[in-house]
Amino acid sequence: GKLTSRWFRRIIHGTLSDLTPNLPDGIPAAIARRLHLMPRREAFLEAHFPDAETPFEDLERARTPAHRRLIFEELFFLEVGLELKRRAMRAQPGLSFEINDRVREAVKRVLPFHPTTAQKRVLKEIADDMQRPSPMRRLLQGDVGSGKTIVALQAAIIAIENGYQAALMAPTEILAAQHYLSARRILEAAGYRVLLLTGSLDDEHKREIRRHIAQGNAQLVIGTHALIEEKVEFAKPGLIIVDEQHRFGVLQRFRLMKKGAQAEPDVLVMTATPIPRTLALTLYGDLDSSVLDELPPGRTPMVTRRISEDRANEVWDFLKKQVAKGHQAFVVYPVIEEQEETEAKIAEQPNLPGQTRTGLKAATKMYDELRKRILPGLRIGLLHGRLKPDEKEHIMRRFQAGDIDVLVSTTVIEVGVDVPNANLMVIEHAERFGLAQLHQLRGRIGRGAAKSFCVLMTGGKVSPEAERRLDAMVRTTDGFEIAELDLELRGPGEFFGTRQSGLPSFRVANLLRDRDLLETAKREAAALVSGSALDISKEDVTRVMAHLRSHWQRRYGLVEVG
């Protein structure tokens, strides 16, 4: 027979009716009473066979009492699991760093400017954590250019001054190299020894660097995922800084921690991708969060404009004027192509077939157009994903040094390249970029004192979603506002490319729609685990743990639970 919906209804109804009347319910009665949650068995029945009176829009928005009950349950057990993970983490022996006048002086020595209030606040949060004997697990969020790196380096000094080593891990070679240059500039003058370890070094070099790490001569080691490859042994690891966390699997985070440590090193995870609070609670439920929400002084606000490509001439004239004033510009092209292997390994993004060469062709063609016809006389460079890492480095260095006026690029410049003199970015076919990507790209400019301009050029038909993205870019430069909208437009799975982020897949809950229930679940879970919920008995807690073990263990990989 056919699989009709009627057949399904009959089977489901049969199955649900057979559910034992005393279906085990892991949620403590006190919590169910407090939140007016219906019993589990009823919720299952009602969700599948709602009452005729149930308002349709409640069904659509998953806001019926039955839905609320099932969603809360899913989020509650997730949060209990995360809460237990945090406690297990905190119970492990960690390092307690001493912070005395000598350390404070050392930290002050590397401050190149007047720190922002946000930087002072965040450094204090980190320093307090480092003094505690339990291992620090902190997420440092800050928009592009908010000065995260300097705060991280100050944390490194606290560890180094206590006789420990610090490691900083970045997702790509160019980023690692850039961190290395800025760390050397800031730290070597103060007498610290900084080393760089990346996959592309020759073996002899790698051996020598590994020896320095193992003997403890290297105080700060900066590198790519080469740092977590088996052979690297730290003499005395104290602090691990992970940059751009969402590109690293959580497992890698832990592999790095086990390096030669008697006690767990402190961990600071940095990200320039503003993560909406809703998701930070779940995705980084095992981390405490610090936010740098203030840009350093001397940054001029940025102007973002939209223009359709039939007015391109005005844009090129404007670019010529900016270069004549001594500035530099980026021209960015959307392209989908194989990334270098190292990046692809980490990001595991599926390559979309058929477009591999087109974007590259477009960028190369534009490069020739600009050079020969549109901007003759200007020095123009081309940067794309097919270049070898050291060729990319070389071109970026020349751009940084001012030997190139206009850099035509596919999106390889997304993260972390600092050229304070570049104050104009033209993004071609801006409608093809995602919101987070546009925001990251725009963050490459506006790093100097000159007023900066981001021009979003659109070509062809712009979909309603793309309209919303472009409007948001013109309206605001606030990364958190942009992240919230991006999350709304794409949904949580898309937002992170869930496969690599370890975001659990939910059956009934939806992190966006149910953020209020998520907050409640987190609060209740914390109270239950910490024992501060007076109306919850020991038996209740035991029941919750048993339920967590039997139902949720496998799904959330909450292995350490219990």
Phi and psi in degrees as a GROMACS rama.xvg file:
@    title "Ramachandran Plot"
@    xaxis  label "Phi"
@    yaxis  label "Psi"
@TYPE xy
-78.214  151.994  LYS-2
-86.3931  82.8947  LEU-3
-85.5704  164.166  THR-4
-66.8821  -26.1034  SER-5
-66.5396  -40.1898  ARG-6
-60.6476  -45.9458  TRP-7
-59.6954  -44.0886  PHE-8
-58.8785  -42.326  ARG-9
-62.2857  -47.1548  ARG-10
-62.0733  -47.2063  ILE-11
-62.3729  -43.0715  ILE-12
-62.2407  -43.1142  HIS-13
-58.9567  -47.7383  GLY-14
-61.1221  -45.6377  THR-15
-66.813  -38.9897  LEU-16
-64.0753  -30.0957  SER-17
-77.2868  -11.7796  ASP-18
-55.9442  132.53  LEU-19
-56.5863  140.668  THR-20
-57.5185  -33.555  PRO-21
-100.488  55.4424  ASN-22
-54.8593  128.938  LEU-23
-59.4317  133.366  PRO-24
-123.903  113.095  ASP-25
-77.2616  -14.1613  GLY-26
-80.9008  124.437  ILE-27
-55.7555  140.556  PRO-28
-53.9075  -39.2319  ALA-29
-60.2728  -40.7329  ALA-30
-69.4086  -43.2782  ILE-31
-58.3678  -42.5024  ALA-32
-64.3801  -48.7866  ARG-33
-58.2274  -39.0907  ARG-34
-101.013  7.9994  LEU-35
51.2197  55.1305  HIS-36
-96.793  136.069  LEU-37
-76.4739  158.83  MET-38
-60.6362  156.013  PRO-39
-62.4157  -45.0503  ARG-40
-63.1471  -44.5746  ARG-41
-60.1053  -40.7308  GLU-42
-61.0179  -43.0731  ALA-43
-59.9595  -47.4705  PHE-44
-61.6407  -48.0528  LEU-45
-66.5684  -35.6622  GLU-46
-63.8766  -36.9468  ALA-47
-85.6418  -33.3868  HIS-48
-128.83  75.3906  PHE-49
-64.7475  152.554  PRO-50
-57.7284  146.094  ASP-51
-60.7447  -27.6723  ALA-52
-78.7947  -11.8513  GLU-53
-59.1594  125.128  THR-54
-59.9697  134.32  PRO-55
-60.0062  -38.2996  PHE-56
-69.4437  -26.3543  GLU-57
-66.3487  -37.8795  ASP-58
-64.5164  -45.1978  LEU-59
-63.0486  -40.4336  GLU-60
-89.0205  9.15558  ARG-61
52.3101  47.6112  ALA-62
-116.331  10.9781  ARG-63
-70.8696  159.072  THR-64
-54.3593  -35.4898  PRO-65
-65.3359  -45.6202  ALA-66
-61.5898  -46.379  HIS-67
-55.7648  -42.7586  ARG-68
-61.9662  -47.3699  ARG-69
-70.9694  -37.0339  LEU-70
-66.1677  -45.5004  ILE-71
-58.7249  -43.3838  PHE-72
-58.7169  -45.8043  GLU-73
-61.9774  -45.0864  GLU-74
-72.1844  -35.2462  LEU-75
-62.4988  -46.33  PHE-76
-69.9289  -33.5627  PHE-77
-59.4609  -48.9287  LEU-78
-67.7845  -35.443  GLU-79
-62.2251  -43.2794  VAL-80
-59.4278  -45.6406  GLY-81
-65.0134  -40.5824  LEU-82
-61.8041  -41.5159  GLU-83
-65.6452  -38.5033  LEU-84
-61.7907  -43.8608  LYS-85
-61.077  -43.9283  ARG-86
-65.9539  -39.9865  ARG-87
-61.4867  -41.204  ALA-88
-60.795  -47.1752  MET-89
-68.3945  -24.1387  ARG-90
-79.7568  -14.9468  ALA-91
-73.3068  150.542  GLN-92
-66.2785  128.252  PRO-93
-118.489  -164.028  GLY-94
-109.513  140.291  LEU-95
-110.74  108.94  SER-96
-84.7142  142.393  PHE-97
-88.757  136.657  GLU-98
-120.995  101.001  ILE-99
-116.952  -171.897  ASN-100
-60.5372  -37.4622  ASP-101
-62.2921  -44.2094  ARG-102
-66.2281  -42.2394  VAL-103
-60.3415  -42.3939  ARG-104
-61.4364  -43.795  GLU-105
-60.6569  -40.5705  ALA-106
-67.1564  -42.1144  VAL-107
-62.941  -35.6916  LYS-108
-56.3819  -30.132  ARG-109
-92.9938  1.1646  VAL-110
-77.9774  112.059  LEU-111
-81.7847  -14.0173  PRO-112
-148.554  -177.157  PHE-113
-73.9915  118.108  HIS-114
-67.5922  153.544  PRO-115
-77.5429  162.913  THR-116
-58.5018  -39.4909  THR-117
-62.892  -41.1072  ALA-118
-63.8823  -42.1166  GLN-119
-62.443  -43.8955  LYS-120
-62.866  -46.2361  ARG-121
-68.1573  -39.4518  VAL-122
-62.1003  -37.1423  LEU-123
-66.4611  -41.6629  LYS-124
-59.0505  -42.0824  GLU-125
-68.7664  -45.6743  ILE-126
-61.8923  -41.5767  ALA-127
-60.3771  -42.8583  ASP-128
-60.8205  -41.4366  ASP-129
-69.1376  -26.8677  MET-130
-73.8182  -28.1972  GLN-131
-70.9272  148.303  ARG-132
-72.9666  -17.1349  PRO-133
-83.9556  156.2  SER-134
-66.6559  134.383  PRO-135
-75.8423  135.562  MET-136
-134.084  92.396  ARG-137
-125.19  139.678  ARG-138
-100.435  124.344  LEU-139
-107.322  107.085  LEU-140
-102.349  136.277  GLN-141
-161.813  139.672  GLY-142
-64.5342  162.662  ASP-143
-49.0025  129.343  VAL-144
82.8161  10.3232  GLY-145
-87.2723  1.33952  SER-146
86.3962  34.5001  GLY-147
-65.3863  -41.6225  LYS-148
-60.4144  -42.1793  THR-149
-64.3052  -37.7684  ILE-150
-64.7377  -42.3098  VAL-151
-63.2555  -39.8848  ALA-152
-66.5705  -34.2829  LEU-153
-66.1139  -38.5878  GLN-154
-62.0311  -39.8494  ALA-155
-60.3729  -39.834  ALA-156
-62.9638  -37.7268  ILE-157
-58.3361  -45.3446  ILE-158
-65.751  -45.2604  ALA-159
-64.3573  -43.1841  ILE-160
-64.4582  -19.3463  GLU-161
-91.9109  8.88507  ASN-162
86.7148  14.3414  GLY-163
-107.976  171.422  TYR-164
-103.266  152.898  GLN-165
-120.878  147.089  ALA-166
-126.919  142.906  ALA-167
-125.68  122.406  LEU-168
-112.211  125.915  MET-169
-117.191  154.715  ALA-170
-74.4355  -22.3343  PRO-171
-135.253  161.329  THR-172
-63.5123  -40.7443  GLU-173
-65.6995  -35.7533  ILE-174
-70.1711  -41.436  LEU-175
-60.6568  -43.9552  ALA-176
-62.5741  -39.6927  ALA-177
-67.2977  -42.0854  GLN-178
-59.6169  -40.5354  HIS-179
-62.0382  -45.1066  TYR-180
-63.5251  -44.0146  LEU-181
-71.619  -34.3878  SER-182
-65.0988  -41.0211  ALA-183
-63.9891  -44.0983  ARG-184
-57.6858  -41.6331  ARG-185
-83.563  -37.5246  ILE-186
-98.2477  -30.7199  LEU-187
-66.5269  -35.8537  GLU-188
-59.4182  -31.6586  ALA-189
-86.2722  5.27682  ALA-190
90.9324  16.3494  GLY-191
-96.8374  152.861  TYR-192
-103.137  118.236  ARG-193
-113.318  132.913  VAL-194
-125.626  153.634  LEU-195
-116.71  129  LEU-196
-126.337  113.493  LEU-197
-130.996  165.731  THR-198
-62.5571  -28.6244  GLY-199
-85.4913  -1.47421  SER-200
-67.7589  152.92  LEU-201
-76.1645  160.772  ASP-202
-57.3241  -37.8843  ASP-203
-64.3438  -44.4555  GLU-204
-57.7584  -47.113  HIS-205
-59.3226  -43.9578  LYS-206
-58.9621  -44.0022  ARG-207
-63.9112  -43.4586  GLU-208
-65.4179  -41.514  ILE-209
-60.6762  -36.4953  ARG-210
-63.9742  -44.9643  ARG-211
-61.1145  -36.9036  HIS-212
-68.2216  -44.0683  ILE-213
-67.9494  -32.0179  ALA-214
-85.9183  -8.31727  GLN-215
83.5824  9.57142  GLY-216
-73.7239  -28.8746  ASN-217
-84.4859  121.297  ALA-218
-90.1223  -36.3519  GLN-219
-125.478  124.419  LEU-220
-113.56  125.421  VAL-221
-113.924  137.727  ILE-222
-168.334  179.626  GLY-223
-93.1202  -159.56  THR-224
-64.3044  -4.3855  HIS-225
-56.301  -26.0071  ALA-226
-66.5248  -26.9467  LEU-227
-97.7263  5.61568  ILE-228
-71.992  144.173  GLU-229
-42.4819  -39.2918  GLU-230
-72.2192  -13.9679  LYS-231
-80.6943  121.046  VAL-232
-120.638  122.335  GLU-233
-84.9776  145.082  PHE-234
-70.6165  -47.6275  ALA-235
-150.098  74.8821  LYS-236
-70.3072  129.432  PRO-237
-117.278  -38.5184  GLY-238
-140.202  133.343  LEU-239
-118.852  125.988  ILE-240
-111.312  125.256  ILE-241
-113.221  122.642  VAL-242
-95.3565  142.878  ASP-243
52.8946  60.0071  GLU-244
-48.7217  -42.1183  GLN-245
-64.1509  -9.85492  HIS-246
-87.3677  -13.9023  ARG-247
-104.33  134.238  PHE-248
-64.386  151.755  GLY-249
-60.4237  -33.6753  VAL-250
-61.3742  -39.0972  LEU-251
-63.323  -34.7078  GLN-252
-57.4222  -41.7851  ARG-253
-78.7212  -29.5627  PHE-254
-62.4513  -37.26  ARG-255
-67.3678  -30.9747  LEU-256
-72.2552  -24.5405  MET-257
-82.0965  -0.265565  LYS-258
-62.9142  110.615  LYS-259
46.2152  29.1168  GLY-260
-104.842  136.901  ALA-261
-82.4433  -46.4528  GLN-262
-107.218  159.032  ALA-263
-68.4429  126.649  GLU-264
-67.4169  159.474  PRO-265
-75.5235  149.477  ASP-266
-128.844  132.073  VAL-267
-122.809  121.962  LEU-268
-106.483  123.58  VAL-269
-105.454  142.158  MET-270
-146.861  140.303  THR-271
-96.6785  -1.87635  ALA-272
-87.4733  107.751  THR-273
-63.8614  127.098  PRO-274
-105.975  120.577  ILE-275
-53.9193  143.175  PRO-276
-52.9222  -41.1622  ARG-277
-50.3787  -45.496  THR-278
-81.3598  -34.1309  LEU-279
-59.0126  -36.6596  ALA-280
-61.154  -34.4827  LEU-281
-94.3298  -49.2592  THR-282
-68.0939  -40.6747  LEU-283
-114.538  40.3076  TYR-284
-59.4488  -19.8988  GLY-285
-93.5936  5.31932  ASP-286
-116.462  148.958  LEU-287
-87.3867  152.261  ASP-288
-119.053  136.851  SER-289
-122.299  138.46  SER-290
-123.665  126.928  VAL-291
-93.0529  105.771  LEU-292
-116.451  35.4947  ASP-293
-149.93  130.422  GLU-294
-84.8036  146.098  LEU-295
-59.3463  155.137  PRO-296
-62.0455  157.526  PRO-297
85.9937  5.52955  GLY-298
-96.8181  127.781  ARG-299
-91.5671  140.747  THR-300
-58.9346  155.167  PRO-301
-103.607  146.04  MET-302
-107.247  128.542  VAL-303
-116.996  129.364  THR-304
-127.498  149.832  ARG-305
-106.099  143.651  ARG-306
-154.485  144.016  ILE-307
-89.9157  157.013  SER-308
-69.2811  -10.4242  GLU-309
-73.1606  -7.92263  ASP-310
-107.285  25.164  ARG-311
-55.8937  -34.3023  ALA-312
-57.0274  -39.037  ASN-313
-61.7286  -37.7069  GLU-314
-65.97  -44.7453  VAL-315
-66.0139  -34.6534  TRP-316
-63.4162  -42.7718  ASP-317
-62.1314  -40.9309  PHE-318
-61.0689  -44.6457  LEU-319
-58.275  -42.7422  LYS-320
-60.3799  -43.64  LYS-321
-63.1873  -42.5698  GLN-322
-66.5798  -37.3878  VAL-323
-61.5594  -29.5746  ALA-324
-81.0861  2.49838  LYS-325
96.4611  8.69787  GLY-326
-94.2936  176.514  HIS-327
-126.2  162.653  GLN-328
-138.591  152.753  ALA-329
-105.679  141.244  PHE-330
-122.464  117.175  VAL-331
-110.879  139.676  VAL-332
-116.558  139.698  TYR-333
-74.8938  136.637  PRO-334
-153.28  143.806  VAL-335
-118.982  112.766  ILE-336
-147.784  169.452  GLU-337
-62.7884  134.523  GLU-338
-83.7305  172.624  GLN-339
-61.8193  154.356  GLU-340
-57.189  -42.0052  GLU-341
-58.4999  -44.8784  THR-342
-66.5263  -42.3602  GLU-343
-62.6344  -38.5787  ALA-344
-58.4628  -42.4509  LYS-345
-76.3891  -44.3925  ILE-346
-84.2178  -25.0775  ALA-347
46.3836  40.8012  GLU-348
-84.2494  135.376  GLN-349
-67.0307  133.197  PRO-350
-80.4887  135.987  ASN-351
-86.2024  123.881  LEU-352
-69.1806  160.578  PRO-353
85.0783  -22.4466  GLY-354
-107.788  1.04054  GLN-355
-51.7248  -51.4502  THR-356
-88.251  -21.6026  ARG-357
-62.3751  -46.8552  THR-358
-62.7609  -40.1479  GLY-359
-63.5643  -42.5164  LEU-360
-58.5081  -47.2304  LYS-361
-59.4331  -44.5426  ALA-362
-65.1125  -41.765  ALA-363
-66.2248  -39.7589  THR-364
-64.8102  -44.265  LYS-365
-61.2423  -40.4352  MET-366
-58.9808  -45.0443  TYR-367
-65.7062  -43.9883  ASP-368
-54.8232  -51.7145  GLU-369
-60.9212  -44.8776  LEU-370
-65.1733  -46.1503  ARG-371
-85.6914  -41.9191  LYS-372
-111.737  -46.5385  ARG-373
-86.0177  -41.833  ILE-374
-126.166  54.663  LEU-375
-62.9147  145.754  PRO-376
92.1953  -14.994  GLY-377
-93.9463  153.653  LEU-378
-89.4687  117.109  ARG-379
-119.27  134.04  ILE-380
-116.272  158.831  GLY-381
-125.798  129.919  LEU-382
-128.733  124.089  LEU-383
-148.676  169.205  HIS-384
-67.6387  -14.4384  GLY-385
-81.0916  -14.3118  ARG-386
-70.2434  151.53  LEU-387
-69.5389  152.021  LYS-388
-51.3619  -40.4925  PRO-389
-74.1738  -24.4344  ASP-390
-69.3156  -40.6915  GLU-391
-59.5496  -48.4167  LYS-392
-52.4201  -47.7826  GLU-393
-61.4322  -45.0348  HIS-394
-66.2763  -43.4907  ILE-395
-61.0253  -41.9273  MET-396
-60.6918  -41.9137  ARG-397
-65.4964  -37.8697  ARG-398
-66.5246  -43.3341  PHE-399
-60.9288  -37.6272  GLN-400
-78.8386  -6.65601  ALA-401
87.0652  11.9039  GLY-402
-83.1786  -7.29857  ASP-403
-124.461  132.69  ILE-404
-83.9282  -43.9031  ASP-405
-128.345  124.69  VAL-406
-104.737  114.587  LEU-407
-88.7359  128.466  VAL-408
-146.62  147.813  SER-409
-85.6647  -175.393  THR-410
-73.6714  16.4242  THR-411
-63.4595  -11.6805  VAL-412
-87.1983  4.33208  ILE-413
-43.636  -54.7015  GLU-414
-112.991  126.993  VAL-415
82.4543  13.2229  GLY-416
-101.25  127.792  VAL-417
-109.457  110.156  ASP-418
-130.258  87.96  VAL-419
-57.0766  -26.1073  PRO-420
-81.1751  -9.45116  ASN-421
-83.8541  119.46  ALA-422
-124.827  11.2764  ASN-423
-138.714  133.121  LEU-424
-129.434  126.092  MET-425
-107.256  120.04  VAL-426
-106.151  112.431  ILE-427
-80.1382  146.838  GLU-428
49.2888  48.3371  HIS-429
-59.6142  -22.7638  ALA-430
-67.8611  -14.5559  GLU-431
-88.8812  -6.93769  ARG-432
-92.8569  150.744  PHE-433
-75.2127  163.434  GLY-434
-65.0507  -45.5491  LEU-435
-61.7391  -38.8778  ALA-436
-66.5501  -43.6046  GLN-437
-59.5093  -43.2321  LEU-438
-65.3266  -42.0294  HIS-439
-63.27  -43.1091  GLN-440
-62.0343  -47.6112  LEU-441
-59.6801  -30.7374  ARG-442
-65.355  -9.32404  GLY-443
-73.8494  -20.2728  ARG-444
-111.419  176.56  ILE-445
79.6929  22.3196  GLY-446
-100.203  -4.5357  ARG-447
-112.671  -167.047  GLY-448
-84.6132  -19.6641  ALA-449
-74.2556  151.489  ALA-450
-64.1337  137.688  LYS-451
-113.316  152.135  SER-452
-130.794  133.6  PHE-453
-119.057  121.285  CYS-454
-109.651  120.233  VAL-455
-97.1568  107.216  LEU-456
-95.1447  130.707  MET-457
-113.937  143.442  THR-458
-131.935  134.953  GLY-459
81.7994  -161.831  GLY-460
-80.8567  135.646  LYS-461
-109.167  120.035  VAL-462
-71.6129  161.022  SER-463
-56.6896  -37.9664  PRO-464
-64.4873  -44.3254  GLU-465
-61.0945  -37.6457  ALA-466
-56.6667  -45.9007  GLU-467
-63.584  -37.561  ARG-468
-64.5211  -47.2467  ARG-469
-65.2102  -40.7967  LEU-470
-59.1077  -43.8879  ASP-471
-60.8341  -41.3082  ALA-472
-63.3847  -39.0796  MET-473
-72.2652  -34.5738  VAL-474
-76.5319  -38.8279  ARG-475
-142.645  151.832  THR-476
-112.446  9.16583  THR-477
-79.4457  113.187  ASP-478
-58.916  -34.2748  GLY-479
-72.36  -38.4131  PHE-480
-63.0806  -42.0929  GLU-481
-65.4797  -39.5975  ILE-482
-65.1507  -41.2747  ALA-483
-59.8761  -44.9147  GLU-484
-67.1554  -40.5153  LEU-485
-60.4925  -40.8928  ASP-486
-64.2334  -40.1997  LEU-487
-65.5658  -41.9945  GLU-488
-69.5525  -35.0618  LEU-489
-107.444  -17.5921  ARG-490
78.0011  153.472  GLY-491
-59.4888  -39.3101  PRO-492
-63.3715  -47.357  GLY-493
-63.0317  -42.507  GLU-494
-53.4535  -37.6658  PHE-495
-109.557  -3.36472  PHE-496
57.3342  70.4667  GLY-497
-46.8818  -32.6896  THR-498
-52.3069  -37.6042  ARG-499
-94.9274  -3.742  GLN-500
-103.02  -8.20662  SER-501
70.8214  24.2324  GLY-502
-78.8615  125.123  LEU-503
-64.0276  148.826  PRO-504
-90.8086  128.808  SER-505
-94.4513  149.347  PHE-506
-89.8425  -43.5955  ARG-507
-118.58  -28.1531  VAL-508
-76.8616  154.234  ALA-509
-137.951  117.581  ASN-510
-57.5024  -31.9355  LEU-511
-77.0079  -52.518  LEU-512
-65.7587  -34.6416  ARG-513
-104.832  29.6803  ASP-514
-63.0171  -29.241  ARG-515
-66.4971  -40.9249  ASP-516
-68.1102  -31.1568  LEU-517
-64.1598  -44.7345  LEU-518
-60.0826  -45.5422  GLU-519
-61.9927  -44.6948  THR-520
-61.4242  -39.9266  ALA-521
-64.4799  -43.9486  LYS-522
-61.5941  -48.0541  ARG-523
-65.0029  -39.5753  GLU-524
-64.7422  -42.803  ALA-525
-63.3483  -41.8048  ALA-526
-65.0482  -40.9508  ALA-527
-66.0775  -46.38  LEU-528
-70.0521  -36.3962  VAL-529
-80.4401  -12.1799  SER-530
82.7175  12.6982  GLY-531
-88.7283  -5.01844  SER-532
-86.6077  103.644  ALA-533
-69.1415  -24.534  LEU-534
-88.416  10.6516  ASP-535
-112.933  121.467  ILE-536
-82.2637  166.359  SER-537
-55.6177  -41.6161  LYS-538
-61.6417  -42.1488  GLU-539
-56.301  -48.1694  ASP-540
-61.2387  -44.6426  VAL-541
-58.5084  -41.9145  THR-542
-62.8812  -43.1508  ARG-543
-59.6769  -45.1412  VAL-544
-63.6157  -40.8847  MET-545
-64.2053  -41.9974  ALA-546
-63.6069  -42.5661  HIS-547
-60.452  -45.6126  LEU-548
-63.5057  -44.5036  ARG-549
-78.9036  -29.9604  SER-550
-104.306  -32.9219  HIS-551
-113.09  -16.6749  TRP-552
-46.2525  -54.7149  GLN-553
-66.084  -40.779  ARG-554
-67.4839  -39.5601  ARG-555
-100.787  2.40332  TYR-556
56.965  36.0323  GLY-557
-85.2882  70.1762  LEU-558
-66.96  -37.0798  VAL-559
-78.6441  2.03542  GLU-560
-64.7753  139.82  VAL-561
